[in-house]
Amino acid sequence: MIELRKSSGLDIRVEGDMTVIFGEHVEVGSVSVRKGEELRDVLMDEKCKVPEIAYYMYRGVHRKGDEELHREHNIRYDITVITKDMLGEECMKTAGHYHPEVKKGLTYPEVYEVLYGKAHYLLQKPSNGYDTIDDFVIIEAKEGDKVLIPPNYGHVTVNPTDDILVMSNLVSSKFSSIYEPVKRMKGFCYYELNGNRFLKNERYRDVPDMRIVKVKRFPELGIGKKPLYISFYEEPNYFNFLNEPEVLEEIQVL
């Protein structure tokens, strides 16, 4: 059993079969499963053997009584559990997606937090359509780390270890993610393979060198040592930037 009370601030644990158990004072809006077969469109080797389940998504997680706080600020808290299986030579990963624009030239940001395990967050900034990438960033995160996804970057989460990965996120509840461009390009501009290897996706016309960026804290945004959920509960106005990304234009995120 993996106890997540300390890392998440909520009464949550994960049983051996990757089932998430929520305490009696924690509620979930919806639960969905991403099957391995559903990832074939974004894999380096779409014919490789895939596991039955790639990851579980628990959306709209909240403590009883906090529903109005989330509605008032249009912010959702989710938890994702990613398996340790491989996708051929590739490490297990999420499907990857982009966010729509809030206003001209700025897309919705997002904040992730590692609750258990280690994660690689791969971010890419497209231009001139989705087949040209201006910037590609890798952020390595461990338990307790928070990762801010800035406007205009697509992102995918990779589990590079032989253990499961559990993460949470805070994101605007006003939009739906955009998956089609990633499927069309068969994944991001780099694939992460086992053994900390990366292979360029030749379907892209222009791909930059990779940059490794260290995890940062943003106390001015409420992103610090405390679990994300507790930070949001105590100071929800700090997280208005999730719906007002222009706030981030004065901050060096990456």
C-alpha positions in Angstrom: 0.0 0.0 0.0 1.2 3.5 -0.9 0.0 6.2 1.6 -0.5 9.6 -0.1 -1.9 11.6 2.8 1.4 13.5 3.5 2.3 14.2 -0.2 -1.3 15.1 -1.3 -2.8 16.6 1.9 -5.8 14.4 1.4 -6.9 11.0 2.8 -5.8 8.9 -0.3 -3.8 5.7 -0.7 -3.0 3.3 -3.5 -3.4 -0.4 -3.1 -1.2 -3.0 -4.7 -3.3 -3.4 -7.8 -3.1 0.4 -8.5 -6.6 1.0 -7.1 -6.8 4.4 -5.5 -8.7 4.4 -2.2 -10.3 7.7 -1.1 -11.2 8.4 2.5 -14.7 9.1 3.5 -14.3 12.8 3.3 -12.8 12.8 -0.2 -15.0 12.7 -3.4 -14.2 12.2 -7.1 -16.0 13.7 -10.0 -15.1 11.0 -12.6 -12.8 8.1 -13.1 -11.4 7.0 -16.5 -8.9 4.6 -17.8 -6.4 5.0 -20.6 -5.8 1.6 -22.2 -2.5 0.7 -23.8 -4.2 0.2 -27.2 -5.3 3.9 -27.1 -1.7 5.0 -27.1 -0.7 3.3 -30.4 -1.2 6.6 -32.3 1.5 8.3 -30.3 4.1 5.5 -30.1 7.5 5.3 -31.8 6.6 1.6 -32.6 2.9 1.5 -33.0 3.0 -2.3 -33.5 4.8 -3.0 -30.2 3.3 -5.0 -27.3 1.3 -2.7 -25.0 -0.1 -3.4 -21.5 -3.9 -3.5 -21.0 -3.9 -0.4 -18.8 -1.5 2.5 -19.2 -2.9 4.9 -16.6 -5.9 5.8 -14.5 -7.3 9.3 -14.3 -9.4 10.6 -11.3 -10.8 14.0 -12.2 -12.5 16.6 -9.9 -11.0 15.2 -6.7 -12.0 17.3 -3.7 -12.8 17.2 0.0 -16.4 17.3 1.0 -17.4 20.9 1.4 -14.8 22.3 -1.0 -17.0 21.9 -4.1 -18.0 25.6 -4.1 -14.4 26.7 -3.9 -13.5 24.8 -7.0 -16.6 26.1 -8.9 -16.0 29.7 -7.9 -12.5 29.7 -9.2 -13.1 27.3 -12.2 -10.2 25.1 -11.1 -10.1 21.3 -11.0 -7.8 19.0 -9.0 -7.0 15.6 -10.6 -4.9 12.6 -9.7 -3.3 10.3 -12.3 -1.7 6.8 -11.6 0.7 5.7 -14.3 1.9 2.1 -14.7 5.5 0.9 -14.8 5.1 -1.1 -18.0 7.0 -0.4 -21.2 5.7 0.6 -24.6 8.1 -1.4 -26.7 11.4 0.4 -26.1 9.6 3.5 -24.9 9.0 4.3 -21.3 5.4 4.4 -20.2 3.9 7.8 -20.9 0.6 9.8 -21.2 -0.9 10.5 -24.6 0.3 14.1 -24.6 -1.7 17.1 -25.5 -2.0 20.9 -26.0 -4.3 23.4 -24.4 -6.6 25.8 -26.3 -6.1 29.6 -26.2 -7.6 31.7 -23.3 -7.0 34.8 -25.3 -5.0 35.6 -28.5 -1.5 34.2 -28.2 -1.9 32.6 -24.8 -3.1 29.1 -23.9 -4.1 27.7 -20.5 -1.3 26.8 -18.1 -1.3 23.9 -15.7 0.5 22.8 -12.5 1.6 19.2 -11.8 2.8 17.6 -8.5 4.5 14.3 -8.0 2.9 12.4 -5.2 4.8 9.2 -5.5 7.7 8.1 -7.8 9.6 10.0 -10.3 8.4 11.8 -13.5 9.9 13.3 -16.6 7.7 16.1 -18.0 8.4 16.7 -21.7 7.3 20.1 -22.9 7.4 21.4 -26.5 6.5 24.8 -28.0 5.2 24.6 -31.6 5.1 27.3 -34.2 3.9 27.5 -37.8 1.5 24.6 -37.2 2.4 21.6 -35.0 5.2 20.1 -37.1 7.8 22.8 -36.2 9.0 23.0 -32.6 10.7 26.1 -31.2 11.6 24.8 -27.8 11.8 21.3 -26.2 12.2 21.0 -22.4 12.7 18.1 -20.0 11.9 18.6 -16.3 12.9 15.8 -14.0 10.6 15.7 -10.9 10.5 13.6 -7.7 8.0 13.3 -4.9 7.0 16.7 -3.6 8.1 18.6 -6.7 5.7 20.8 -8.6 6.0 21.6 -12.3 4.4 24.6 -13.9 3.4 24.1 -17.6 3.5 27.6 -19.1 1.2 28.9 -21.8 1.8 27.7 -25.4 3.6 24.5 -24.5 2.2 21.0 -25.1 3.2 18.4 -22.6 3.5 14.7 -22.0 4.4 12.9 -18.7 6.9 10.0 -18.8 7.4 7.4 -16.1 11.1 6.5 -16.4 11.3 4.1 -13.5 10.3 0.5 -12.7 7.7 1.6 -10.2 4.4 3.3 -10.6 4.0 7.1 -10.8 1.3 9.0 -9.0 0.8 12.7 -9.7 -1.8 15.4 -9.2 -2.6 18.5 -11.1 -4.5 21.8 -10.8 -6.0 23.1 -14.0 -8.8 25.3 -15.3 -12.1 23.5 -15.6 -13.1 25.7 -18.5 -11.5 23.7 -21.4 -10.9 20.3 -22.9 -7.4 19.3 -23.9 -6.4 19.0 -27.6 -5.0 15.6 -28.5 -5.3 15.5 -32.3 -2.0 17.3 -33.3 0.0 14.9 -31.2 -1.7 11.9 -32.7 -1.1 13.3 -36.2 2.6 13.6 -35.5 2.8 10.2 -33.8 3.9 11.7 -30.5 6.1 14.5 -29.4 9.3 15.5 -31.3 11.4 13.2 -29.0 10.6 9.8 -27.7 12.0 8.7 -24.3 13.4 5.2 -24.4 14.5 3.0 -21.6 18.0 3.7 -20.3 17.5 7.5 -20.4 17.8 7.5 -24.2 16.0 9.9 -26.5 15.2 9.5 -30.1 14.1 12.3 -32.5 10.7 11.9 -34.1 11.5 12.4 -37.8 7.9 13.3 -38.7 8.6 16.8 -37.4 10.1 19.3 -39.9 12.2 21.3 -37.4 13.3 20.0 -34.0 15.5 21.9 -31.5 18.1 20.5 -29.2 16.7 19.3 -25.8 17.0 21.5 -22.8 16.9 20.2 -19.2 15.3 22.6 -16.8 15.4 22.2 -13.0 12.2 22.2 -10.9 11.4 25.7 -9.6 9.2 27.1 -6.8 6.9 30.0 -7.5 5.8 31.3 -4.1 4.3 34.4 -5.8 1.9 31.9 -7.4 1.3 29.8 -4.4 3.6 27.0 -5.6 5.9 26.1 -2.8 6.5 23.3 -0.3 2.9 22.5 0.7 0.8 20.0 -1.3 -1.0 21.7 -4.2 -4.4 20.9 -2.8 -3.6 22.6 0.5 -2.0 25.6 -1.2 -5.1 26.1 -3.3 -7.5 25.6 -0.4 -5.6 28.1 1.8 -5.0 30.8 -0.9 -7.2 30.1 -3.9 -6.7 33.5 -5.4 -3.0 32.7 -6.0 -4.1 30.2 -8.6 -6.2 32.6 -10.7 -3.3 32.5 -13.2 -4.7 29.1 -14.4 -7.5 31.1 -16.0 -5.5 34.4 -16.5 -2.2 33.3 -18.0 -1.1 36.9 -18.8 0.0 36.9 -15.1 2.9 34.6 -16.2 4.3 36.9 -18.8 6.4 38.7 -16.2 7.7 35.4 -14.7 10.5 33.3 -16.1 8.9 29.9 -15.9 11.4 27.9 -18.0 
